[in-house]
Amino acid sequence: MTVRVRVRRAGVPGPQSTLKSRSGELRGRGPQPHPPLWNPDGAPPIYRRSNPKRPSMKYLHTMIRVTDPAKTIAFFELLGLKEARRLENEQGRFTLIFLSAPGDESAEVELTHNWDPEEYGEGRNFGHLAYRVDNIYETCQRLQDAGVTINRPPRDGHMAFVRTPDNISIELLQDGRLDPAEPWASMPNTGHW
């Protein structure tokens, strides 16, 4: 046995109702259920997902332009990232280098090196890349020992900023909390981030 139940708010015409104008004329049906704005399964084939069980959107990578790939790769290796793959395009005169953290290969940084020299500027509208680290003090010390300027030291034991060789701002965030520690707690900011 099938039981059909219609639920509607009091005073609101249901889907089968008709509305009457002040003169008593019928003006059509009452409110109808709104169709979904986007139904990928009912969309034309070009818009359908190949696997409907997979999420409809997934973060892939962040692209930054670099002038010296070797220096930039060395910088990101100090953070623990490794080269995942590389594409050299002679016709387009560019190289794409994808870096990722071990164990988190799905979130990548794409380094784009255009072979013909270009000036990129600083582009503050970009913001920064952010990485969670196991020990912010050890990470900052490793970077500083390699000649990287710590622009915003981890005075609070939680957050620091550094810059890549191409001046891209990198935020480092401590996984959990560490107590403030010297020399970081009293270290001043250098430049901007």
N, C-alpha and C positions, 0 to 999 in steps of 0.2 A: 504494500500500500504506500502511495506517495502522498505526502502532505506538503502543500504549498502554503507558505506564509508570506504575507506582504506586511512590511513594516514601514511606516512613514511617520514623520513628525506631525503633531497635532496642528491642524490649520493649513497644512501644506498639501496641495493636490498631489495625488499619487500619479504614477506613470500612465494609468489608464483614464485619468480624469480629464474633463474638458473645462476650460475657463470660459466664463461669461463676461461680456462687457457690461457696462452700466445699463445699456438698453436691453440686455437679456440675450444678445446674439452670442452664438457659440464662436469662440476665437481659436479653436484648435485644442490640441492636447496639452496637458500640464507638463511640468518639468520631467524631462527624460533623463535616464542615466547618461552621464557624459562619457563618450567613448574615450579610450586612452589616447593620449597625445601621440604616443609612438608605440607601435606594436611590431617588434622586429620579426616575429613569426609570420605576420600578415603583410609584411612589407614586400616590395618587389625583390626578386632574387639578388640583385646587386647589393641591397642593403641588409640582407639576412646574415646572421652570424653563422660561421661554419660549424661552431659547436655551441648550441644554445645553453648547455650546462655551465659553460665557462663564463666568468664575469664579462660584462659588456665593455669594460675598460680596465686597463692595467698600466701602471707606470712603467716606462721602458728605460729612459735615460735622460740625462741633462747634457747638452752640448755646450762646450766652451771652445773658443778659437784660441790657438796658441801659436807663438812665433818660434819657439825652440822646443820641439817634442821631447828631446832627450832630457833637457833640464826639467820640464814639466813632469815627465814620467818619474824621474828621480825624486821630485818633491812628493808626488802621490805615493811612491813606494815607502817614503818615510812615515806616511800615515797607515801603511799596511795594504794599500791597493796593489793589485797585480794586473798586468796586461792580459785581457781575455781574448782579444782578437784584433786584427789590423786589416785594413783595406786600403790599397794604394790605387789611385785612379789617375793613370798617366794622361788620358784624354782631358779630364777635368782639372788636372794639375793640383790634386789635393790628396791628403792621407787622413783616414779616420782611424783612431786608436781608441779601443774601448777598454776601460779599466773597471775592476770591481773588487770588492772586499771578499776574501775567502769566506765561504759559507753564506754569502749574500750576493751570488752572481747575477741575480735578476735586476738589481738596482745598479745601473752603470753610469759612469761619467764618460762621455764621448769627447775626445780631444780631436778637434778639426785643425789640421795644419794645411793652409793654402800655400803652395810652393812659391807663388809670386809674393814678394814682400807687401805687407799691408800694415797700416797703423790702425789699431782697434780702439784706442782710448780706454776710459775706465768704466763707462756705462753703469753708473750707480743704480739705474733702474733695475738692473739684474738682481741685485741683492747679494746673496751668498749661497754657498753649498754648506750643508751641515752634516757632521758625522758624530755619532756617539762613540766614545772611547772608554776602554776599561780603566785606565788611570791617566787622568788629564795631566798630572805633574810629570809622569814619565814620558808621555807623548810630547809635551812642550819642551822638556829637556832634550829629547832626541832631536827634535826640530831645531832647537837653538844650537845644539852641538854641531849640526850640519850647516849652520850659517843662516838659518831662517829667523827673521825678526818676529818676535811675539808682540803683535800690535796691541792686543788687549790681553794682558796676563790673566791667568786663572786665580785672581785674588780671593774669590769666594770658594774655590775648590769645585766650581761647577761649570764655568764657561770661559772660553778663550777664543781669540780671533788671530789668524795669521793670513798671509797672502801668498798666492802662487807666484812663480817667476813672471807670469803675465798679469799680475796685480789683481787676480780674482780673489775675493774675500772668502775665507773658509772659517766656519764656526765649528769649534770643538766643544762637545757637551759631555760632561762626566756621566757615566752610567751609575746612578745612585749618587751618594753624597760623600765628599771628602772634606775633612776639616781644613780651614785655611792654613797654609804652611808657607814658610819662607823658603827661598827668596821671593816667591810669587806674591805673597800677601801684601808686600810693600812696594812691589815693582810698579813704576808708572806706565801709562799708555805710551805707545810710540806711533806717531803718525795717526792714520785713521783706518777704520775697517769697514 
